[in-house]
């Protein structure tokens, strides 16, 4: 990192001395993370997946937030004129400001009729679904109230569990689920290369409308799954 150049860039932008030091510290922490984790990228070579992995690592503890680090890294990538990484850092930070949970309607294979019935009970997103369907008794009660088969309730809970992993949303969650990797705990047990081979074969040999994740995506998903606590009783 060109620390002196970055420092001057921040000062020209009107950042206070305290803000300058915080930006430098948080950026250095990202570089240290890159040095200590697989891939051996540096700040200039890092991509969006590296940044998402860093964020998941920072937020592995309950209520931890990467907002301050993303704030600093946006400034750093503005300084290096890496527009893609600057936009990714800004988007990830904005997500943490909004704290918008993924909507159930965004899952592939979850019909609008089922979504509507759950919405009538105030269950619209994955956070609400995980809370409402946490136990077998909860899921049975939801089935009784909505008329949705308990097996379908469990499927939506499983998809919601997978969606706790950044980057696994509508299509990706459906791919993992259909391939049999249907919980965070199951994801955590896989070797990245073996899971990549499974997903590639599943897509190529079946009729799934989509593409298999890249090796780096799979490695990130597994690493994140290993850090997430269990929130559902299966």
Buried (B, 14 or more C-beta within 10 A) or exposed (E): BEEEEBBEBBEEEEBEEEBBEBBBEBBBBBBEBBEEBEBEBEBEEBBBBBBBBBBBBBBBEEEEBBBBBBBBBBBBBBBBEBEEBBEBBBEBBEBBEEEEBBBBBBBBEBEEEBBEBBBEEEBBBBBBBBEBBBEEEBBBBBBEEBEBEBEBBBBBBBBBBBBBBBBBBBBBBBBBBBBEBBBBBBBBEBEBEEBBEBBBEBBEEEEBEEEBBEEBBBBBBBBBBBBBEEBBEB
